Amino acid sequence: MNIGEIAKRAGVSRSTVSYALSGKRPVSTATARRINEVIDELGFRPNASARALAEGRTRTLSLVIPPASSRLTDAQLGFVASVVEVAATHDLDVLLSPSGGDHDRSFERIVTGRRVDGVILMEILLDDARVARLEQAGLPFVTIGHVEHPGASWWVDVDYAALIRRCVHHLADLDHRDVVLINRSDELVAAGYGPAVRSSAGFQEAADARGLTAHTVYCADEPAAGLTCFEDIRRRWPEVTAAVTINEAALPGLQQALHRARLDVPRDFSITGVVAGRLAEGFHPPLTAADVPAEEMARLAVDLLVERIADPSATPRNALLEPAVSLRSSTGARRR
């Protein structure tokens, strides 16, 4: 059953039925009552497309993800799945779209095509041209991470600097004096990737406060790089007894390197960081870590975007999350 059949039975035009359903133009009380009687008689329910047309919305959100050539981390995959799940509770669909690299045209189509009601933008740089483009276009958006000067932006982020500081203080409390940060790739840091830059700052700040000797290595997001990075650490700084990391994709390689070096964790070497909870639990032994709250971030991002779409003039809101560091089995006192 469609709008044309309702119009025929009610003795009115299709446009009159559309106006009665959408409320975009006034319809007489008698006409509206007749249309509603026909709808009740036929059991008509407008489908999602019809509702979206009536509302002037697509009922679709865009989730802008890293390029397809980039391997999504476990936390990122968990976030994507959670966004889709939370959006469904709002009766919204999610369009996944890559950006960066060769995908600038895809992002531009999202911005200019008005195929979506709003955008959730992942992997934010401190100076991110995509944020400026969305602001210019007036398309509602929420970012995962925030630019250096967020201004009136709506965003959700994890306080990487604070969490890395906590991890360093934890190691210092265990009497570790020589520590290393295993960061993301040098390309990401050079590009101004927020979590990597803020982690470096937090790491050095805490190390200086506790009088520790601190080193930093940059590691690609893959197990093989984790193996190579750890072997490089052992060669350059054999006195290092503990590591902090935000590079969860490198964890399997770190695990392999520790095994190859015949280092017992935590008796000979301690490791901690900020990673997805599932990966922390799967490390051997389970990793002392601040678990990235992907599900909570997804819920907040979707809820904030829905709020912004409903009221474009609303006061900007944001959420900076600081999950507790879960003490597991990968950290222990420095072996004297």
C-alpha positions as CSV (number, residue, x, y, z in Angstrom):
1,M,0.0,0.0,0.0
2,N,1.4,3.4,-1.0
3,I,0.5,7.1,-0.8
4,G,-1.2,7.0,-4.2
5,E,-3.7,4.4,-3.0
6,I,-4.4,6.4,0.1
7,A,-5.0,9.6,-1.9
8,K,-7.4,7.7,-4.3
9,R,-9.4,6.3,-1.4
10,A,-9.5,9.6,0.5
11,G,-10.4,11.5,-2.6
12,V,-7.4,13.9,-2.4
13,S,-4.2,14.4,-4.2
14,R,-0.9,12.6,-3.4
15,S,0.6,15.9,-2.4
16,T,-2.1,16.5,0.2
17,V,-1.5,13.1,1.7
18,S,2.2,13.9,1.8
19,Y,1.5,17.2,3.5
20,A,-0.7,15.5,6.1
21,L,2.0,13.0,6.9
22,S,4.9,15.4,7.1
23,G,3.1,18.5,8.5
24,K,5.1,20.6,6.1
25,R,1.9,22.4,4.9
26,P,-1.5,22.9,6.7
27,V,-4.3,20.5,5.8
28,S,-7.9,21.1,6.8
29,T,-9.1,19.2,9.9
30,A,-11.8,17.4,7.8
31,T,-9.3,16.3,5.2
32,A,-6.7,15.2,7.7
33,R,-9.4,13.2,9.5
34,R,-10.4,11.5,6.3
35,I,-6.8,10.6,5.4
36,N,-6.2,9.2,8.9
37,E,-9.3,7.1,8.6
38,V,-8.1,5.6,5.4
39,I,-4.6,5.0,6.9
40,D,-6.2,3.2,9.9
41,E,-8.5,1.2,7.6
42,L,-5.6,0.0,5.5
43,G,-3.1,-0.4,8.3
44,F,-0.6,1.8,6.4
45,R,2.8,2.4,7.9
46,P,5.3,4.6,6.0
47,N,8.6,2.8,5.3
48,A,11.9,4.3,6.4
49,S,12.5,6.1,3.1
50,A,9.1,7.7,3.2
51,R,9.6,8.8,6.8
52,A,13.0,10.2,5.9
53,L,11.5,12.1,2.9
54,A,8.7,13.5,5.1
55,E,11.2,14.6,7.7
56,G,13.7,16.0,5.2
57,R,16.3,13.6,6.5
58,T,18.0,10.5,5.3
59,R,18.1,8.7,8.7
60,T,21.6,7.7,7.9
61,L,24.9,8.6,9.6
62,S,28.3,8.5,8.1
63,L,31.2,6.9,10.0
64,V,34.4,8.1,8.4
65,I,37.1,5.5,9.0
66,P,40.8,5.3,8.2
67,P,41.7,4.3,4.6
68,A,41.1,0.7,3.6
69,S,44.9,0.3,3.2
70,S,45.3,0.9,6.9
71,R,44.7,-2.0,9.3
72,L,42.0,-1.2,11.8
73,T,43.1,-1.9,15.4
74,D,41.0,-4.0,17.7
75,A,39.7,-0.9,19.5
76,Q,38.8,0.7,16.2
77,L,36.9,-2.4,15.0
78,G,35.1,-2.6,18.3
79,F,34.2,1.1,18.0
80,V,32.8,0.6,14.5
81,A,30.7,-2.3,15.5
82,S,29.4,-0.4,18.5
83,V,28.4,2.7,16.5
84,V,26.3,0.5,14.1
85,E,24.7,-1.1,17.1
86,V,23.9,2.1,18.9
87,A,22.7,3.8,15.8
88,A,20.2,1.0,15.3
89,T,18.6,1.8,18.6
90,H,17.8,5.3,17.2
91,D,16.4,3.7,14.0
92,L,19.4,5.0,12.0
93,D,21.6,3.4,9.4
94,V,25.4,3.8,9.2
95,L,27.3,4.4,6.0
96,L,31.0,3.6,6.3
97,S,33.3,5.8,4.3
98,P,37.1,5.9,4.2
99,S,39.1,9.2,4.2
100,G,42.7,10.2,3.6
101,G,45.1,9.0,1.0
102,D,43.2,8.3,-2.2
103,H,39.8,8.7,-0.6
104,D,39.4,12.5,-0.4
105,R,36.7,12.3,-3.1
106,S,34.8,9.8,-1.1
107,F,34.8,12.2,1.9
108,E,33.9,15.1,-0.3
109,R,30.8,13.2,-1.6
110,I,29.7,12.7,2.0
111,V,30.1,16.4,2.7
112,T,28.4,17.8,-0.4
113,G,26.0,15.0,-1.4
114,R,23.7,15.4,1.6
115,R,23.4,11.6,1.7
116,V,23.6,11.6,5.4
117,D,22.3,13.6,8.3
118,G,25.5,13.8,10.2
119,V,29.1,12.4,10.4
120,I,31.2,10.7,13.1
121,L,34.8,11.3,12.2
122,M,37.6,9.0,13.5
123,E,41.3,9.3,13.9
124,I,41.6,13.1,14.4
125,L,44.8,15.0,13.8
126,L,45.7,18.0,15.9
127,D,45.3,20.2,12.7
128,D,42.6,18.3,10.7
129,A,41.4,19.7,7.4
130,R,38.4,17.4,7.5
131,V,37.1,19.1,10.6
132,A,37.4,22.5,9.0
133,R,35.7,21.2,5.9
134,L,32.7,19.9,7.9
135,E,32.4,23.1,9.8
136,Q,32.4,25.0,6.5
137,A,29.7,22.8,5.1
138,G,27.5,23.1,8.1
139,L,27.0,19.4,8.3
140,P,26.5,18.1,11.9
141,F,29.5,16.1,13.1
142,V,31.1,14.6,16.1
143,T,34.8,13.7,16.2
144,I,36.6,10.8,18.0
145,G,39.5,12.7,19.3
146,H,39.9,16.4,19.1
147,V,41.9,19.0,17.2
148,E,44.4,21.1,19.1
149,H,42.0,24.0,19.4
150,P,38.5,22.4,19.3
151,G,36.6,25.6,19.8
152,A,32.9,24.8,19.2
153,S,33.5,21.2,18.1
154,W,31.5,18.3,19.5
155,W,33.9,15.4,20.4
156,V,34.6,12.3,22.4
157,D,38.1,11.3,23.4
158,V,40.3,9.3,25.7
159,D,42.7,11.2,27.8
160,Y,45.9,9.5,26.5
161,A,48.3,11.9,28.2
162,A,46.7,11.3,31.7
163,L,46.5,7.6,31.2
164,I,50.1,7.2,30.0
165,R,51.2,9.4,33.0
166,R,49.4,6.9,35.3
167,C,51.2,4.0,33.6
168,V,54.6,5.6,34.1
169,H,53.9,6.4,37.8
170,H,52.8,2.8,38.3
171,L,56.1,1.6,36.9
172,A,58.0,4.1,39.0
173,D,56.2,2.9,42.1
174,L,57.5,-0.6,41.2
175,D,61.1,0.9,41.2
176,H,61.6,0.8,37.5
177,R,64.2,3.5,36.6
178,D,64.7,3.0,32.8
179,V,61.5,2.9,30.7
180,V,60.5,3.1,27.1
181,L,57.3,4.2,25.3
182,I,56.4,2.1,22.3
183,N,54.3,4.6,20.3
184,R,52.5,4.4,17.0
185,S,54.4,5.0,13.7
186,D,56.6,8.0,13.1
187,E,54.4,8.9,10.1
188,L,51.4,9.2,12.4
189,V,53.3,11.3,14.9
190,A,54.7,13.6,12.2
191,A,51.1,14.0,10.8
192,G,50.0,15.2,14.3
193,Y,47.9,12.2,15.2
194,G,46.4,13.2,18.6
195,P,46.7,10.1,20.7
196,A,50.3,9.5,19.7
197,V,51.4,13.1,20.2
198,R,49.6,13.4,23.6
199,S,51.0,10.0,24.7
200,S,54.5,11.2,24.0
201,A,54.0,14.4,26.0
202,G,52.4,12.5,29.0
203,F,55.1,9.9,29.0
204,Q,58.0,12.4,29.1
205,E,56.2,14.6,31.7
206,A,55.7,11.7,34.1
207,A,59.2,10.3,33.5
208,D,60.7,13.8,34.3
209,A,58.6,14.1,37.4
210,R,59.8,10.8,38.7
211,G,63.4,11.2,37.6
212,L,63.3,8.2,35.2
213,T,65.5,7.6,32.2
214,A,63.0,7.6,29.3
215,H,63.2,6.6,25.7
216,T,60.6,6.5,22.9
217,V,60.4,4.3,19.8
218,Y,57.9,4.6,16.9
219,C,56.4,1.4,15.7
220,A,54.2,0.5,12.7
221,D,50.8,-1.0,13.4
222,E,51.7,-4.6,12.8
223,P,53.1,-7.6,14.8
224,A,56.3,-7.8,12.7
225,A,57.1,-4.2,13.6
226,G,56.5,-4.9,17.3
227,L,59.1,-7.7,17.1
228,T,61.6,-5.5,15.4
229,C,61.0,-2.6,17.8
230,F,61.5,-4.6,20.9
231,E,64.7,-6.2,19.5
232,D,65.9,-2.6,18.7
233,I,65.1,-1.5,22.3
234,R,67.1,-4.4,23.8
235,R,70.1,-3.6,21.5
236,R,70.1,0.1,22.1
237,W,69.1,0.3,25.8
238,P,69.6,-3.1,27.5
239,E,69.1,-1.4,30.9
240,V,65.4,-0.8,30.1
241,T,63.2,-2.9,32.4
242,A,59.7,-1.7,31.5
243,A,57.6,-0.5,28.5
244,V,54.5,1.5,28.0
245,T,52.6,1.2,24.8
246,I,49.5,2.5,22.9
247,N,50.3,0.3,19.9
248,E,47.9,-2.6,20.3
249,A,48.5,-4.0,16.8
250,A,52.2,-4.5,17.7
251,L,51.4,-6.5,20.8
252,P,51.7,-10.0,19.3
253,G,55.2,-9.1,18.0
254,L,56.2,-7.8,21.4
255,Q,55.0,-11.0,22.9
256,Q,57.1,-13.0,20.5
257,A,60.1,-10.8,21.1
258,L,59.9,-11.3,24.9
259,H,59.7,-15.0,24.4
260,R,62.7,-15.0,22.0
261,A,64.7,-13.0,24.5
262,R,63.7,-15.5,27.3
263,L,62.4,-12.6,29.4
264,D,59.9,-13.6,32.0
265,V,57.0,-11.1,32.4
266,P,56.9,-9.5,34.9
267,R,59.9,-10.9,36.7
268,D,62.5,-9.7,34.1
269,F,60.4,-7.1,32.2
270,S,57.2,-5.2,32.8
271,I,54.8,-3.9,30.2
272,T,51.7,-1.7,30.5
273,G,49.7,0.7,28.3
274,V,46.4,1.8,26.8
275,V,44.8,-0.9,24.7
276,A,41.5,-2.6,24.0
277,G,40.4,-4.7,27.0
278,R,40.1,-7.9,24.9
279,L,43.7,-7.7,23.8
280,A,44.9,-6.9,27.3
281,E,43.2,-10.0,28.6
282,G,44.6,-12.1,25.7
283,F,48.2,-11.0,26.4
284,H,50.4,-13.5,28.3
285,P,50.4,-12.8,31.1
286,P,47.3,-10.5,31.1
287,L,48.3,-6.9,30.5
288,T,48.1,-4.2,33.1
289,A,46.4,-1.5,31.0
290,A,43.8,1.2,30.8
291,D,41.2,-0.5,28.6
292,V,40.0,1.7,25.7
293,P,36.2,2.1,26.3
294,A,35.1,1.6,22.7
295,E,31.5,0.8,23.5
296,E,31.1,3.9,25.7
297,M,32.8,6.1,23.2
298,A,30.4,4.8,20.4
299,R,27.3,5.4,22.6
300,L,28.4,8.9,23.5
301,A,29.3,9.8,19.9
302,V,26.0,8.6,18.4
303,D,24.0,10.3,21.2
304,L,25.8,13.6,20.8
305,L,25.4,13.5,17.0
306,V,21.7,12.7,17.3
307,E,21.4,15.7,19.7
308,R,23.3,18.0,17.4
309,I,21.2,17.0,14.4
310,A,18.0,17.6,16.3
311,D,19.2,21.0,17.6
312,P,21.9,22.6,15.4
313,S,22.1,25.6,17.7
314,A,22.7,23.6,20.9
315,T,25.7,24.4,23.0
316,P,28.7,22.2,21.9
317,R,29.4,19.2,24.2
318,N,32.3,16.9,24.6
319,A,33.5,14.0,26.7
320,L,37.0,13.2,27.8
321,L,37.2,9.7,29.2
322,E,39.8,8.5,31.6
323,P,39.3,4.8,32.4
324,A,41.0,3.2,35.3
325,V,44.3,1.3,34.8
326,S,43.4,-2.4,35.4
327,L,46.1,-4.1,37.4
328,R,46.7,-7.5,35.9
329,S,49.9,-9.6,35.8
330,S,52.3,-8.0,33.3
331,T,53.8,-5.5,35.8
332,G,56.0,-6.2,38.8
333,A,58.8,-4.8,40.9
334,R,62.1,-4.2,39.1
335,R,64.4,-7.1,39.6
336,R,67.6,-6.0,41.4
